[in-house]
Amino acid sequence: MPAGHMALQAAPSAAAGRALYRGFQRRSAHVVLAAPAPGGGGGGGAPRSAAAAAASGQAPTVASAAPAAKRITAAELMEEVERLRVENETLRQQLAGLKGGEAEAGAAAPTTPAAPTEEAADVAGSEGLAERLEAGIQWPKPEEGSFWERPPRVAPLPLAPPAAGPGGGVLDPRSFHIMHITAEMAPVAKVGGLGDVVTGLARSCLGRGHNVEIMLPFYECLPESAVEDLKHERDFECPKGKTWDGVFQSGTLRTQVFTGKIEGCPVILIRPDWNDSNLFRGGRIYGGSYNEAEAYLYFSRACLEYVRQSGRQPDVLHVHEWQAAAVAMLFWDAPAQFSQDMPRTRVMMTIHNFDSSGECKQDEFAATGVSGELYATVDKALDERTIGHNPERLCLLKGGIVYSNAVTTVSPGYANETLNGGAAGWLKSSLAAPAVAAKYKGVLNGIDTSFWDPATDPLIPACFDAQRQEGKALCKRFLQEGLGLTVDPSKPLVAVVSRLVPQKGIHLIEHAVHRTIQQGGQVVVLGTGHADGGLRGLAGGQYRDNPDVQMRFLYSEPLAHQIYAAADMLLVPSMFEPCGLTQMIALRYGTVPVVRSTGGLADTVKDVDNYQGTDPKPNGFVFDGIDAGSLDSALDRAFRYYKETPERWAALRGSIMSDAPRWSWDTAAGSYVDLYQQASQA
């Protein structure tokens, strides 16, 4: 029976439920799958865990690392679920036979009846679904405070077994050795979408049979307990220079290398000996007391040194953002001659946002152990805007673009805007160079559809899917009760889950709060950022006691899940959006996106009134302008659909959920594998 039509399984035992939530309750870094209860049904997949809230403040003591939790593999869980399904079907057949015997007294003993159709089994499994889902919910109260920090149910009650792991069981004909070099990795070193992309792409490529490793700074704020099987592999002296009075001076910095796994991905963690340097120290990923340009330039050189010293011969070094762009520069054009020692290796760079280009002084580049003068020409990495200045500067992002064998950005729409609009700023001329244009492509990001899955999500109070939507109404009521909103299923609930920065269209978010209330809806905002002052003013002033407005200026993964599951609409009015993941997650949870047509939003959301295509299907409400009137045109249409044609709204919700698997990382990973193949042949 297809997973999407599988009958509802019985809830796991309380012990299994506690195991499922162990990582969530303790905020540990382990991912645990709950074992099915004897004679019961399969449990849902555990949530992706978050890092511990605070760092230890000490250098890693490997012996003290938390032991890995005992795991039950997805394959084992699927096998158990299938066994229970067969057992359940046998019992149902026997019961049908007994009833048939009672109806025909005196007849011969009935033979084993034919198995019921999938449709019949599905209907039988759906009887009383809403009541069964509601029975296990631990309803919140406004006075409870952070209700999202505890499990929303007594025990999980998924509608389907856990989805197949990343990769979808597809093995590519050729296995590549891919090494990601990055400043972020979800969930343990995540600031924005970069961390999600690295983890999602790596996990999907692992599932497709590739050898994938991730190289990441071992930040002081990255807790040891977040790394499974943490081991100290080696120390080595990494070349690191400095420029003094205009003279380059070479030196070294003792560097420590640790290995382990995060989210099932092999990781290589790099940090300097903190007796000699404070690089990567502090309580957060960015914004420490050290020079970030120096830190990531040193990190880029240390990664290359380690790869060479360890004897690795990767097919692709996949570098991300300006923080790792120097890898491409050093690999192809440095006295160390890395490219000669790794003759089959090629370099791919992914630019997630052209807003940050990695400007640095030529003197700062000495942190790589190489003088910045080597790259201070227009055809290499010189920032043309500084020609004639004293001093002239380098642009690391430009250097990465020039030296990489392949360059990608995170959506076709954003790629077009960087080439033909103003999204790339002054780097547009670099992208337009024939040699660069030939190797530059936009690849749409994806989401982990096994983690973001309303049919199995243990962080939401009631699971649901496209065919069985009863749970979504319960999720809405749960959020309304927990946040202290008016509990009214007829009020359209508009959500914003976002960083609150100018890029995200803050002025339009503020206007949408007013417009939604005027139209009789409700608003929930979750996020934080340096431009949240206006929204804070509304929350503490005009809408302080309004029962239809709630804002939380923080980021919480569990609360984000509950908002996506509860909301009717998600607003994403970005001024520019390289890709965007929130609209894909919303589609997965049957929450209709209302978006501005830009970048990846334009690639993924198609207007229900104005789009005539079928790939993808119309799935949201879109506007073009950056003014309040443009936003109103889309938001008002969404409200009319919701209020005046509830049947069409329910059909739209089901349609977007059915179509949502197209946004999986499995799709995006296939495009990246094609690019790895092309780069390896260059």
C-alpha positions as CSV (number, residue, x, y, z in Angstrom):
1,M,0.0,0.0,0.0
2,P,1.5,3.4,-0.9
3,A,2.7,5.3,2.2
4,G,0.4,8.2,1.3
5,H,-2.7,6.0,1.6
6,M,-1.5,3.9,4.5
7,A,-4.0,3.4,7.3
8,L,-3.3,5.2,10.6
9,Q,-1.0,3.2,12.8
10,A,-1.5,2.8,16.5
11,A,0.5,5.1,18.8
12,P,3.8,3.9,20.2
13,S,4.1,3.1,23.8
14,A,4.9,5.8,26.3
15,A,8.5,4.6,26.6
16,A,8.8,4.7,22.8
17,G,7.3,8.2,22.8
18,R,9.8,9.4,25.4
19,A,12.6,7.9,23.3
20,L,11.4,9.8,20.2
21,Y,11.4,13.1,22.1
22,R,14.6,12.6,24.1
23,G,16.6,14.8,21.8
24,F,13.9,17.4,21.8
25,Q,13.4,17.5,25.5
26,R,17.1,17.6,26.5
27,R,18.1,19.6,23.4
28,S,20.8,17.1,22.8
29,A,22.4,16.6,19.4
30,H,21.3,13.1,18.9
31,V,18.6,11.9,16.4
32,V,16.7,8.9,17.7
33,L,13.9,6.9,16.1
34,A,11.4,5.5,18.5
35,A,11.0,1.8,18.4
36,P,7.5,0.6,17.7
37,A,5.6,-0.7,20.7
38,P,5.1,-4.5,20.8
39,G,2.0,-5.3,18.9
40,G,1.6,-1.6,18.0
41,G,2.3,0.6,15.0
42,G,5.4,2.4,13.8
43,G,6.6,5.6,15.3
44,G,7.5,8.8,13.4
45,G,11.0,10.0,12.6
46,A,12.7,12.0,15.3
47,P,13.2,15.7,14.9
48,R,16.5,17.0,13.6
49,S,18.2,18.0,16.9
50,A,19.6,21.3,17.8
51,A,23.0,22.0,19.3
52,A,23.3,22.5,23.0
53,A,22.4,26.1,24.0
54,A,25.8,27.1,25.3
55,A,29.4,26.0,24.6
56,S,31.6,24.4,27.1
57,G,34.2,27.2,27.0
58,Q,37.0,24.6,26.9
59,A,39.0,22.9,24.2
60,P,37.4,19.5,23.3
61,T,38.1,16.6,25.5
62,V,37.2,13.8,23.3
63,A,36.8,11.3,26.1
64,S,34.0,13.5,27.5
65,A,32.0,13.6,24.3
66,A,28.5,12.3,24.8
67,P,28.0,8.7,23.6
68,A,25.9,8.2,20.5
69,A,22.3,7.2,21.3
70,K,21.3,3.7,20.2
71,R,19.6,4.1,16.8
72,I,17.0,2.1,15.0
73,T,17.5,2.5,11.3
74,A,14.7,3.6,9.0
75,A,15.0,0.3,7.1
76,E,14.4,-1.6,10.4
77,L,11.5,0.6,11.3
78,M,10.0,0.2,7.8
79,E,10.3,-3.6,8.1
80,E,8.6,-3.6,11.4
81,V,5.8,-1.4,10.1
82,E,5.2,-3.6,7.1
83,R,5.1,-6.7,9.4
84,L,2.5,-5.0,11.6
85,R,0.5,-3.9,8.5
86,V,0.4,-7.5,7.2
87,E,-0.6,-8.8,10.7
88,N,-3.3,-6.1,10.9
89,E,-4.7,-7.1,7.5
90,T,-4.8,-10.7,8.4
91,L,-6.8,-9.9,11.6
92,R,-9.2,-7.8,9.5
93,Q,-9.8,-10.6,7.1
94,Q,-10.5,-13.0,9.9
95,L,-12.9,-10.6,11.5
96,A,-14.7,-10.2,8.1
97,G,-14.9,-13.9,7.9
98,L,-16.5,-14.2,11.3
99,K,-19.1,-11.6,10.5
100,G,-19.9,-13.4,7.3
101,G,-20.4,-16.6,9.2
102,E,-22.8,-15.0,11.6
103,A,-24.9,-13.6,8.8
104,E,-25.2,-17.0,7.1
105,A,-25.9,-19.3,10.0
106,G,-25.7,-22.9,9.1
107,A,-23.6,-22.3,6.0
108,A,-20.3,-23.9,5.5
109,A,-17.3,-22.4,7.3
110,P,-16.2,-19.4,5.3
111,T,-13.1,-19.5,3.3
112,T,-10.5,-16.7,3.7
113,P,-12.1,-13.7,2.1
114,A,-10.4,-11.6,-0.5
115,A,-8.3,-8.8,0.7
116,P,-10.1,-5.5,0.8
117,T,-9.1,-2.9,-1.8
118,E,-6.7,-0.1,-0.9
119,E,-9.5,2.4,-0.9
120,A,-11.5,0.3,1.6
121,A,-8.5,-0.1,3.9
122,D,-7.9,3.7,3.7
123,V,-11.4,4.5,4.6
124,A,-11.4,2.1,7.5
125,G,-8.2,3.6,8.8
126,S,-9.6,7.1,8.6
127,E,-12.7,6.5,10.6
128,G,-12.6,8.7,13.7
129,L,-9.3,10.1,12.6
130,A,-9.9,13.6,14.1
131,E,-11.0,12.1,17.4
132,R,-7.9,9.8,17.6
133,L,-5.6,12.6,16.8
134,E,-7.2,15.0,19.3
135,A,-7.2,12.5,22.1
136,G,-3.4,12.5,22.5
137,I,-2.9,16.3,22.3
138,Q,-1.5,18.1,25.4
139,W,-3.4,21.4,24.9
140,P,-1.4,24.5,25.9
141,K,-2.5,27.4,27.9
142,P,-1.4,31.0,27.4
143,E,0.0,31.2,31.0
144,E,2.1,28.2,30.2
145,G,4.6,30.4,28.4
146,S,6.9,28.5,26.0
147,F,4.6,25.7,25.3
148,W,6.5,24.7,22.2
149,E,9.5,23.6,24.3
150,R,7.7,20.4,25.4
151,P,6.1,17.7,23.4
152,P,2.7,18.6,22.0
153,R,1.4,15.1,22.4
154,V,1.4,12.4,25.0
155,A,2.9,10.2,22.3
156,P,3.5,10.7,18.6
157,L,0.7,9.5,16.2
158,P,2.1,9.6,12.7
159,L,-0.1,8.9,9.7
160,A,2.6,7.1,7.8
161,P,5.9,5.3,8.4
162,P,9.0,7.6,8.2
163,A,9.8,8.5,4.6
164,A,12.8,7.0,2.9
165,G,16.0,8.7,3.8
166,P,17.7,11.4,1.7
167,G,18.5,10.2,-1.8
168,G,15.2,8.4,-2.1
169,G,16.9,5.1,-2.7
170,V,18.4,6.3,-6.0
171,L,22.0,5.3,-6.6
172,D,23.9,7.3,-9.2
173,P,25.9,5.4,-11.8
174,R,29.2,7.1,-10.7
175,S,30.1,7.7,-7.1
176,F,31.9,11.1,-6.5
177,H,34.1,12.0,-3.6
178,I,32.7,15.5,-2.6
179,M,34.2,17.7,0.1
180,H,32.2,20.7,1.1
181,I,34.1,23.6,2.7
182,T,31.7,25.9,4.5
183,A,31.3,28.3,7.4
184,E,27.9,26.9,8.4
185,M,26.2,23.5,8.8
186,A,22.7,22.9,10.1
187,P,21.7,22.4,12.8
188,V,24.8,23.0,14.9
189,A,26.4,25.9,13.2
190,K,23.5,27.6,11.5
191,V,22.8,31.3,11.0
192,G,20.8,31.4,7.8
193,G,19.9,29.2,4.8
194,L,23.6,28.3,4.0
195,G,23.7,25.8,6.9
196,D,20.4,24.1,5.7
197,V,21.7,23.9,2.1
198,V,25.0,22.3,3.1
199,T,23.4,19.7,5.3
200,G,20.5,18.9,3.0
201,L,22.7,18.6,-0.1
202,A,25.3,16.5,1.7
203,R,22.7,14.1,3.1
204,S,21.0,13.7,-0.2
205,C,24.2,13.0,-2.1
206,L,25.2,10.4,0.6
207,G,21.9,8.7,0.0
208,R,22.6,8.6,-3.7
209,G,25.8,6.6,-3.0
210,H,28.4,9.4,-3.0
211,N,31.3,9.8,-0.6
212,V,30.6,13.1,1.1
213,E,32.6,15.0,3.8
214,I,32.0,18.4,5.2
215,M,34.9,20.7,6.4
216,L,33.8,23.2,9.0
217,P,35.5,25.4,11.6
218,F,35.3,23.9,15.0
219,Y,33.7,27.0,16.6
220,E,33.9,27.3,20.3
221,C,30.1,27.6,20.4
222,L,29.8,24.2,18.6
223,P,29.3,21.8,21.5
224,E,31.2,18.5,21.5
225,S,27.9,16.6,22.2
226,A,26.7,17.7,18.8
227,V,29.3,15.6,17.1
228,E,28.9,11.8,17.0
229,D,32.1,9.7,17.4
230,L,34.2,12.9,17.9
231,K,37.9,12.0,17.5
232,H,41.0,14.1,17.5
233,E,42.8,13.0,14.3
234,R,45.9,15.1,14.1
235,D,47.7,18.3,14.6
236,F,49.8,20.0,11.9
237,E,51.5,23.3,11.2
238,C,49.5,25.4,8.8
239,P,51.2,28.1,6.8
240,K,50.0,31.5,8.0
241,G,51.7,34.7,7.2
242,K,51.4,38.4,8.0
243,T,52.4,41.7,6.4
244,W,54.4,44.1,8.4
245,D,55.4,47.5,7.1
246,G,54.5,46.3,3.6
247,V,56.7,43.2,3.8
248,F,55.2,39.8,3.7
249,Q,56.4,37.5,6.5
250,S,55.8,33.8,6.5
251,G,55.0,31.7,9.5
252,T,52.8,28.8,10.7
253,L,49.9,28.2,13.1
254,R,49.5,24.9,14.9
255,T,46.1,23.5,13.8
256,Q,44.0,20.8,15.3
257,V,41.8,18.4,13.2
258,F,38.8,16.5,14.6
259,T,36.5,14.1,12.8
260,G,33.0,12.8,13.5
261,K,29.5,12.9,12.2
262,I,26.7,15.5,12.3
263,E,23.3,14.6,11.0
264,G,24.8,11.4,9.6
265,C,27.3,13.3,7.6
266,P,31.1,12.8,8.0
267,V,32.6,16.1,9.2
268,I,36.2,17.3,9.5
269,L,36.4,20.1,12.1
270,I,39.3,22.6,11.9
271,R,40.5,25.0,14.6
272,P,43.8,26.6,15.6
273,D,45.6,25.8,18.8
274,W,43.9,28.3,21.1
275,N,47.1,28.8,23.0
276,D,48.4,30.6,20.0
277,S,45.2,32.2,18.4
278,N,41.7,33.2,19.3
279,L,40.2,32.5,15.9
280,F,36.7,30.9,16.0
281,R,36.4,31.6,19.8
282,G,33.2,33.1,21.2
283,G,29.6,32.4,21.9
284,R,28.3,32.6,18.3
285,I,29.2,31.7,14.7
286,Y,29.8,35.3,13.4
287,G,30.7,38.5,15.2
288,G,33.4,37.2,17.6
289,S,36.3,39.3,18.8
290,Y,38.6,38.1,16.1
291,N,39.1,39.3,12.5
292,E,36.7,37.3,10.4
293,A,38.6,37.8,7.1
294,E,41.7,36.5,8.8
295,A,39.8,33.6,10.3
296,Y,38.3,32.3,7.1
297,L,41.4,32.9,5.0
298,Y,43.4,30.8,7.5
299,F,40.5,28.2,7.4
300,S,40.7,28.0,3.6
301,R,44.4,27.3,3.7
302,A,44.1,24.8,6.6
303,C,41.5,22.8,4.7
304,L,43.7,22.5,1.6
305,E,46.7,21.5,3.7
306,Y,44.7,18.8,5.5
307,V,43.2,17.4,2.3
308,R,46.7,17.1,0.9
309,Q,48.4,15.7,4.0
310,S,45.7,13.1,4.5
311,G,46.2,11.8,1.0
312,R,42.7,12.5,-0.2
313,Q,42.0,12.9,-3.9
314,P,38.4,14.3,-4.0
315,D,36.6,14.7,-7.3
316,V,35.1,18.0,-6.2
317,L,35.9,20.6,-3.6
318,H,32.5,22.3,-3.2
319,V,33.1,25.7,-1.5
320,H,30.4,28.0,-0.2
321,E,30.2,31.8,0.0
322,W,33.1,34.2,0.3
323,Q,34.3,32.5,3.5
324,A,35.6,29.6,1.5
325,A,36.3,31.3,-1.9
326,A,40.0,31.5,-1.2
327,V,40.1,27.7,-1.6
328,A,39.7,28.1,-5.3
329,M,42.3,30.8,-5.6
330,L,44.9,28.9,-3.6
331,F,44.1,25.6,-5.3
332,W,44.8,26.8,-8.8
333,D,47.3,29.6,-8.2
334,A,49.6,29.4,-5.2
335,P,53.2,28.4,-4.7
336,A,52.0,25.4,-2.7
337,Q,50.8,23.9,-6.0
338,F,47.8,22.0,-4.6
339,S,46.4,21.3,-8.1
340,Q,49.5,19.3,-9.0
341,D,49.2,17.1,-6.0
342,M,45.4,16.6,-6.6
343,P,45.3,16.4,-10.4
344,R,41.7,15.0,-10.7
345,T,40.2,17.5,-8.3
346,R,37.9,20.3,-9.5
347,V,36.5,23.2,-7.6
348,M,32.8,24.3,-7.5
349,M,31.6,27.4,-5.7
350,T,28.0,28.1,-4.7
351,I,27.1,31.7,-4.0
352,H,24.1,31.9,-1.7
353,N,23.8,35.6,-1.6
354,F,25.7,38.3,-3.5
355,D,25.1,40.8,-0.6
356,S,28.3,39.7,1.1
357,S,31.3,39.7,-1.2
358,G,34.2,39.2,1.2
359,E,36.3,42.3,0.8
360,C,39.7,42.2,2.3
361,K,43.0,44.1,2.3
362,Q,45.9,42.7,0.4
363,D,47.7,42.6,3.7
364,E,45.0,40.4,5.3
365,F,45.3,37.8,2.6
366,A,48.6,36.9,4.1
367,A,46.6,34.8,6.6
368,T,46.6,32.1,3.9
369,G,50.4,32.0,3.9
370,V,50.5,33.7,0.5
371,S,50.9,37.4,-0.3
372,G,47.8,39.1,-1.5
373,E,49.8,40.8,-4.3
374,L,49.6,37.6,-6.3
375,Y,45.9,38.2,-6.8
376,A,45.8,42.0,-7.1
377,T,45.0,42.3,-10.7
378,V,41.6,42.9,-12.5
379,D,41.6,39.5,-14.1
380,K,42.0,37.8,-10.7
381,A,40.6,39.2,-7.5
382,L,41.1,42.9,-7.5
383,D,38.1,44.9,-6.4
384,E,37.8,47.3,-9.4
385,R,36.0,49.9,-7.2
386,T,39.3,50.4,-5.3
387,I,41.6,51.0,-8.3
388,G,43.7,54.0,-7.5
389,H,42.9,53.8,-3.8
390,N,45.6,53.4,-1.2
391,P,45.4,50.5,-0.5
392,E,43.7,48.7,-3.3
393,R,41.6,45.8,-2.0
394,L,40.7,42.2,-3.0
395,C,37.2,40.7,-3.3
396,L,37.2,37.1,-2.3
397,L,33.9,36.3,-4.0
398,K,35.3,37.6,-7.3
399,G,38.4,35.5,-6.8
400,G,36.3,32.4,-6.2
401,I,34.2,33.2,-9.3
402,V,37.3,33.5,-11.5
403,Y,39.2,30.4,-10.3
404,S,36.4,27.9,-9.7
405,N,35.6,25.3,-12.4
406,A,31.9,25.7,-11.9
407,V,29.9,28.5,-10.2
408,T,26.3,28.1,-9.0
409,T,23.8,30.2,-7.2
410,V,20.7,29.0,-5.5
411,S,17.9,29.4,-8.0
412,P,17.5,30.0,-11.7
413,G,15.5,33.2,-11.0
414,Y,18.3,34.7,-8.9
415,A,20.9,33.7,-11.5
416,N,18.9,35.6,-14.1
417,E,18.7,38.6,-11.8
418,T,22.4,38.6,-11.2
419,L,23.2,38.5,-14.9
420,N,20.5,40.8,-16.2
421,G,19.4,42.9,-13.2
422,G,21.2,44.4,-10.3
423,A,21.3,41.5,-7.8
424,A,25.0,41.0,-8.2
425,G,25.9,44.7,-7.9
426,W,29.3,45.5,-9.3
427,L,30.1,41.8,-9.7
428,K,27.7,41.7,-12.6
429,S,30.6,42.5,-15.0
430,S,32.6,39.5,-13.7
431,L,29.6,37.2,-14.3
432,A,29.2,38.6,-17.8
433,A,32.7,37.6,-18.8
434,P,32.4,34.8,-21.4
435,A,34.6,32.4,-19.4
436,V,32.4,32.9,-16.3
437,A,29.0,33.0,-18.0
438,A,29.8,29.5,-19.5
439,K,30.3,28.0,-16.1
440,Y,27.6,29.8,-14.1
441,K,24.2,28.3,-13.4
442,G,21.3,28.7,-11.0
443,V,20.2,25.5,-9.2
444,L,17.1,25.6,-7.0
445,N,17.6,24.6,-3.4
446,G,15.5,22.0,-1.8
447,I,14.2,21.0,1.6
448,D,14.5,17.8,3.6
449,T,11.1,16.4,3.0
450,S,11.7,13.6,5.6
451,F,12.3,16.2,8.3
452,W,9.6,18.6,7.1
453,D,6.8,16.1,6.8
454,P,3.3,16.9,8.3
455,A,2.4,13.2,8.1
456,T,5.1,12.2,10.6
457,D,6.3,15.4,12.3
458,P,6.6,14.7,16.0
459,L,6.9,18.5,16.8
460,I,3.3,19.2,15.7
461,P,0.2,18.3,17.8
462,A,-1.7,16.4,15.0
463,C,-0.3,14.9,11.8
464,F,-2.0,15.3,8.4
465,D,-1.4,14.9,4.7
466,A,-3.0,15.8,1.4
467,Q,-5.7,13.1,1.7
468,R,-6.3,13.4,5.5
469,Q,-6.3,17.1,6.4
470,E,-8.2,16.8,9.7
471,G,-5.0,17.3,11.7
472,K,-4.3,20.8,10.3
473,A,-7.4,22.2,11.9
474,L,-6.3,20.8,15.2
475,C,-2.8,22.3,14.7
476,K,-4.5,25.7,14.2
477,R,-6.5,25.4,17.3
478,F,-3.4,24.3,19.3
479,L,-1.5,27.4,18.2
480,Q,-4.4,29.7,18.8
481,E,-4.8,28.4,22.4
482,G,-1.1,28.4,23.1
483,L,-0.4,32.0,21.9
484,G,-3.6,33.4,23.4
485,L,-5.3,34.1,20.0
486,T,-9.0,34.0,19.6
487,V,-9.9,30.3,18.9
488,D,-11.8,30.6,15.7
489,P,-11.3,28.2,12.8
490,S,-13.0,30.6,10.4
491,K,-10.4,33.4,10.8
492,P,-7.6,33.1,8.2
493,L,-4.3,32.8,10.0
494,V,-1.4,34.6,8.3
495,A,2.1,33.7,9.4
496,V,5.5,35.2,8.9
497,V,8.6,33.1,9.8
498,S,11.6,35.1,8.8
499,R,14.8,36.9,9.7
500,L,13.6,40.5,10.3
501,V,16.0,42.4,8.1
502,P,15.3,44.9,5.3
503,Q,15.8,42.2,2.6
504,K,12.7,40.5,3.9
505,G,10.4,43.5,3.1
506,I,9.9,44.7,6.7
507,H,7.7,47.6,5.7
508,L,5.4,45.2,3.9
509,I,5.2,42.8,6.8
510,E,4.3,45.8,9.1
511,H,1.6,46.8,6.6
512,A,0.3,43.2,6.3
513,V,-0.4,43.2,10.1
514,H,-2.8,46.1,9.7
515,R,-4.3,44.7,6.5
516,T,-4.9,41.3,7.9
517,I,-6.7,42.7,11.0
518,Q,-8.8,44.9,8.7
519,Q,-9.8,41.9,6.7
520,G,-10.8,39.9,9.8
521,G,-7.8,37.6,10.0
522,Q,-5.1,36.7,12.5
523,V,-1.3,37.3,12.3
524,V,1.6,35.4,13.9
525,V,5.2,36.6,13.4
526,L,8.2,34.5,14.4
527,G,11.7,35.9,13.9
528,T,14.4,38.3,14.9
529,G,16.8,40.7,13.3
530,H,18.2,44.2,13.5
531,A,15.2,45.7,11.6
532,D,12.5,44.4,13.9
533,G,11.9,47.7,15.7
534,G,8.7,48.6,13.9
535,L,7.2,45.2,14.5
536,R,8.2,45.4,18.2
537,G,6.5,48.8,18.4
538,L,3.3,47.3,16.9
539,A,3.4,44.3,19.3
540,G,3.9,46.5,22.3
541,G,1.7,49.3,21.3
542,Q,-1.3,49.3,18.9
543,Y,-1.7,45.5,19.0
544,R,-0.6,44.8,22.5
545,D,-3.9,43.5,23.7
546,N,-5.3,42.5,20.3
547,P,-6.5,38.8,20.5
548,D,-5.7,38.3,16.8
549,V,-2.0,39.4,16.8
550,Q,0.9,37.6,18.3
551,M,4.6,38.1,17.7
552,R,7.6,36.2,19.0
553,F,10.9,37.9,18.5
554,L,13.1,34.8,18.6
555,Y,13.8,31.7,16.6
556,S,12.5,28.3,17.7
557,E,12.6,25.2,15.5
558,P,9.6,23.5,17.3
559,L,7.5,26.7,17.2
560,A,8.3,27.2,13.5
561,H,7.0,23.6,12.8
562,Q,3.8,24.4,14.7
563,I,3.3,27.7,12.9
564,Y,3.8,26.1,9.5
565,A,1.3,23.4,10.4
566,A,-1.3,25.8,11.8
567,A,-1.2,28.7,9.4
568,D,-3.5,29.1,6.4
569,M,-1.2,31.5,4.6
570,L,2.6,32.3,4.8
571,L,3.6,35.8,3.8
572,V,7.1,36.2,2.1
573,P,7.3,39.8,0.7
574,S,11.0,39.9,0.2
575,M,12.8,42.7,-1.7
576,F,15.1,40.1,-3.1
577,E,15.3,36.4,-2.3
578,P,18.1,34.2,-3.8
579,C,16.1,31.1,-3.1
580,G,14.0,31.0,0.0
581,L,13.1,27.8,1.9
582,T,10.1,29.0,3.9
583,Q,7.7,29.0,1.0
584,M,8.7,25.4,0.2
585,I,8.1,24.3,3.8
586,A,4.8,26.1,3.7
587,L,3.7,24.2,0.6
588,R,4.7,21.0,2.3
589,Y,2.4,21.8,5.2
590,G,-0.6,22.9,3.1
591,T,0.0,26.6,4.0
592,V,-0.6,28.8,0.9
593,P,2.2,31.2,0.2
594,V,1.6,34.9,-0.5
595,V,4.9,36.1,-2.0
596,R,6.6,38.8,-4.0
597,S,7.8,37.7,-7.4
598,T,11.6,37.7,-7.1
599,G,14.4,35.2,-7.3
600,G,13.6,31.7,-5.9
601,L,10.1,32.8,-4.9
602,A,9.3,33.4,-8.5
603,D,10.6,30.0,-9.4
604,T,8.6,28.1,-6.8
605,V,5.3,30.0,-6.3
606,K,2.9,30.4,-9.2
607,D,-0.3,32.5,-9.0
608,V,-3.6,30.7,-8.8
609,D,-5.3,33.3,-10.9
610,N,-2.7,34.2,-13.5
611,Y,-0.5,31.2,-14.1
612,Q,-1.6,28.8,-16.8
613,G,1.2,26.2,-16.5
614,T,1.1,22.8,-14.8
615,D,4.8,22.4,-13.8
616,P,4.5,23.3,-11.0
617,K,0.8,23.6,-10.5
618,P,-0.6,27.0,-9.4
619,N,0.1,27.1,-5.7
620,G,-0.1,30.6,-4.2
621,F,-0.7,34.3,-4.6
622,V,1.9,36.5,-6.2
623,F,2.5,40.2,-6.5
624,D,5.3,42.2,-8.2
625,G,5.6,45.7,-6.6
626,I,7.2,46.8,-3.4
627,D,4.4,49.0,-2.3
628,A,1.5,48.3,0.1
629,G,-1.1,48.3,-2.8
630,S,0.7,45.5,-4.6
631,L,0.8,43.4,-1.4
632,D,-2.9,44.1,-0.8
633,S,-3.8,42.9,-4.3
634,A,-2.4,39.4,-3.5
635,L,-3.4,39.2,0.2
636,D,-7.0,40.3,-0.5
637,R,-7.4,37.7,-3.3
638,A,-6.2,35.0,-0.9
639,F,-8.7,36.2,1.8
640,R,-11.5,36.0,-0.8
641,Y,-10.6,32.5,-1.8
642,Y,-10.5,31.4,1.9
643,K,-13.7,33.0,2.9
644,E,-15.9,32.8,-0.2
645,T,-14.9,29.5,-1.7
646,P,-13.8,27.1,1.1
647,E,-14.1,24.1,-1.2
648,R,-11.6,25.6,-3.6
649,W,-9.3,26.5,-0.7
650,A,-9.4,23.0,0.6
651,A,-8.7,21.6,-2.9
652,L,-5.8,24.1,-3.3
653,R,-4.4,23.0,0.1
654,G,-4.5,19.4,-0.9
655,S,-3.0,20.1,-4.3
656,I,0.0,22.0,-3.0
657,M,0.7,19.2,-0.5
658,S,0.5,16.5,-3.1
659,D,2.9,18.5,-5.3
660,A,5.3,19.4,-2.5
661,P,7.7,16.5,-2.9
662,R,9.1,18.2,-6.0
663,W,10.9,20.6,-3.6
664,S,12.8,17.8,-2.0
665,W,16.6,17.9,-1.9
666,D,16.6,14.7,-3.9
667,T,15.6,16.7,-7.0
668,A,18.2,19.4,-6.4
669,A,20.9,16.9,-5.6
670,G,20.4,15.3,-9.0
671,S,21.2,18.7,-10.7
672,Y,24.3,19.1,-8.6
673,V,25.5,15.6,-9.4
674,D,25.1,16.5,-13.1
675,L,27.3,19.6,-12.5
676,Y,29.9,17.5,-10.6
677,Q,30.0,15.2,-13.6
678,Q,30.5,18.1,-16.0
679,A,33.2,19.7,-13.8
680,S,35.1,16.5,-13.4
681,Q,35.4,16.3,-17.2
682,A,36.7,19.9,-17.6
